[in-house]
């Protein structure tokens, strides 16, 4: 798998997710700042990745998923998609409970499907 960087949306919700697979920290910062968002030093620090994956939410509300390229990164991607949905639902006020678990499951399915579709296309 080559490194990739692309944006997907949350479907019904008016928020996007930047997905970065195998990209270096400097490349991600440049991509974000080219889109007229000035990252603070705190946000730049949050974007550093020490493991196989990381999901952060910026002060402006943007969500970024970072994944390291390895042979089978899909389990890590699934883990990070959960965190992206967690940030979204925290932002819109949906707490995880028995009555909201189906909404969580559908949103995770939607976001993961959108990412996989983008990965297939390129």
N, C-alpha and C positions, 0 to 999 in steps of 0.2 A: 504494500500500500504506500502510495506517495503521500507526502504531506498535503493537507488540504485546509482551506479556510472558507467558510460560507455562512450565510445567515438563513435561519429558518424562523417561521413564526409559530406562535402558540395557538393558531387556529382561531377559535372564537374570541380569544382574549387579545387585546391590541398591543402585544409586546413581542419583541423578537429575541432570538438567542443566537449569539455568535458561536459557531462551532469551529474549533481549531484542532486539527489532528496532525501532530508531529511538527508544529510550528515553534520556532524559537521565540522567546520572550520579546526580543526587539522587533520581530516581524508583526507580532500581535499589537504591540503598542503603536507601531507605525500605521497599521490597518485602521485601528480605532481613531487615531488622531487625524488621519486623512479624511475622516467623516465628520470633522468639525467638533469632536468631543475632546476637550483638554483633560487628560488624566492627571489627577493629583499624585503626589509621591506615594501617598497611602494606597491608592488604587493600583499604581504600578507594582508596589510590594505585594498586594493581594494576588496579582496575576502570576507571580513566580510559582513554579510547580516543582515539588520535590519527589512526588510519587509518580504513579502511572496516570493519574487523572486529577482534575481540580475543576470545581465549579464555583464561580464568584458572582456576586452582584455588585455593580458599581454604584456610586453615590447617586448617579442619574437614573438608576433603576434598570440598567442594561445587564443582561445575564450573559456570561461567557463560560463555555465548556471547553476545557483543554484536555486533550488525550495524547498520551505518548504513543508513537507507532511501535507496535509489536505484532507478533504473528496473530494472536487472537485478542484484539482489543475490545470486542463486543461486550464481554461481561463488565469491563470498566466503563464503557460508554453507557450501558444500562444503569449502572450505579450513579453516574454523573447526571443522567437524564432525571432520575428521581430527585436529585438536589435542585435541578433547574425548576422542576414542578413545585418543589417545596418552597423555593423563593417566590415563584409566581403566586401560589396560593396564600402565602404569608402576606404578600403585597395586597391581594384583593380580599383578604379576611376569611379564607376557608381553612379551618383547622381540620386536621385529620381525626375522624371519628367513624363510628359505625355508619352514621347517616351520610357521611361524605366520602367514604372509601371508594364508591363506584366512580365518582367524579375524578378522584385521584387516579384510579386505574385507567379510565378513558384518556385522561390528559397525558399520562405516561405513554400509553399506546400511541396517541396521536403524535407526540413529539419524537418518539423513537422512530415511528414510521416515516415522518418527514425527513429525519436525518438519514435514514437508510435509503430513501428515495433519492436524495441528493448524492449520496455516495455511489449509487448505481449509475447515475447519469454521467459522471465524469470519468 
